[in-house]
Amino acid sequence: MKKIGVLYGKERSFPEAFIARVNSKKIDGILAEPVRIDKVMQGVDSGYAVIFDRISQDVPFYRAFLKNAALCGTAVINNPFWWSADEKFFNNCLATKIDVPVPKTVILPSRELPPDTSEESFSNLAYPLDWEGIFNYIGFPAYMKPFAGGGWKSVYQLNSMEEFFEKHAETEQLVMMLQEEIKFEEYYRCYCIGGKYVRIMPYEPRNPHHLRYVSDFTPSPERYKQMEDIVLRICQYLGYDFNTVELAVRNGVPYAIDFCNPAPDADVNSVGRENFEWVVETAANFAIEKALEHKDGKDNLTWGEYIKRSSAKKKLY
């Protein structure tokens, strides 16, 4: 029996629908269920061929459990090793190397010193920073947001240098990104599953949360293909099995705004019934595919092109 487990927190609509959809297909030897953990022993198999992870970004214990499971052969969606290493500033840096347009972005040291550090810990950091150079590069209006993500928490829209310093003083020990504002004509949120299935959804981030998927943007076939190519390129390089990419179209150019979302919102009340149905069906089919391909005791994780190509280069030397 190849078991597909779902690891989740307080969300209900997607995990429950996913489990029901997998089991409704009645694939011989495939069973989906909520993950159950009563102990975690080093090097011991979890009992799952596939685990769909929806919560470990908030629970370090779960992340450690998933790494052990992956080491023993579980195909974890998404790869917990890469997810642990990734963050939004790196995503933007990578995008500049794979011909994906992104807003101008800089990373900033935290306003307050991290625990167990002092000013001497930052002897390599210029003080003050080249604020004039940073502001000239980014321009205003701008957005400031945590480099490691966290939804819409601690996100600021800034209109001046004075406003920047006022708001940055509130960020405490968060490491922040300062990013050019893209004044867009159209905006899309795009699911990508398995690095090959894409769902492009018109999205209006300026609406209240429950109305963000209510918009009338209609991409041409050419624009749709252009955005699909960008989404696939990003997710294949990062190696995410389940991710969303947000694209803001300015002057006909889709800019990747936010594309490190390995546990994206999939609640039926947020995304709407039609999008929810696509996500549940596509995720179920992909998880079954991973379970059928699963090799006991082997590495069954997805690794992105960035890692694979870096590894291939090292083998040449």
DABELPE-V851934 format. One line per field, one symbol per residue. ss: DSSP state (@ for helix, = for strand, . for the rest). phi: phi as a letter, one per 40 degrees, with the letter a starting at -180 (. if undefined). A space follows every 50 residues. Layout:
BEGIN
ss->???
phi->???
END
This chain:
BEGIN
ss->.======.....@@@@@@@@@@@@.....=====...............= ===......@@@@@@@@@@@@...===..@@@@@@..@@@@@@@@@@... .=..====..........@@@@........@@@@@@@@...=====.... .....===..@@@@@@@@.......=====.....========...==== ==......@@@.........@@@@@@@@@@@@@@@@@@...========= ..======.........@@@@.@@@@@@@@@@@@@@@@@@@@@....... ....@@@@@@@@@@@..
phi->.ccbbbbabccbccdccccccdcccfcdgbbbaccbbbabbdgbccgbcb bccbaccbbddcccdccccccchcccbbdcccdcccacccdcccdccbgb cbccabbbcccbccdgbbdccbccccbcccccccccccgbcabbacccgh gccfbbcbbacccdcccccccfcccbbbbdcccbcaabbbcbbggabbbc bdabcccddcbccbabcbccdccdcccdccccccccccgccaabbbbbcb fgbcbccaabbcbcdbcccccgcccdccccccccccccdccccdbdgbcb ccbcccccccccccccb
END
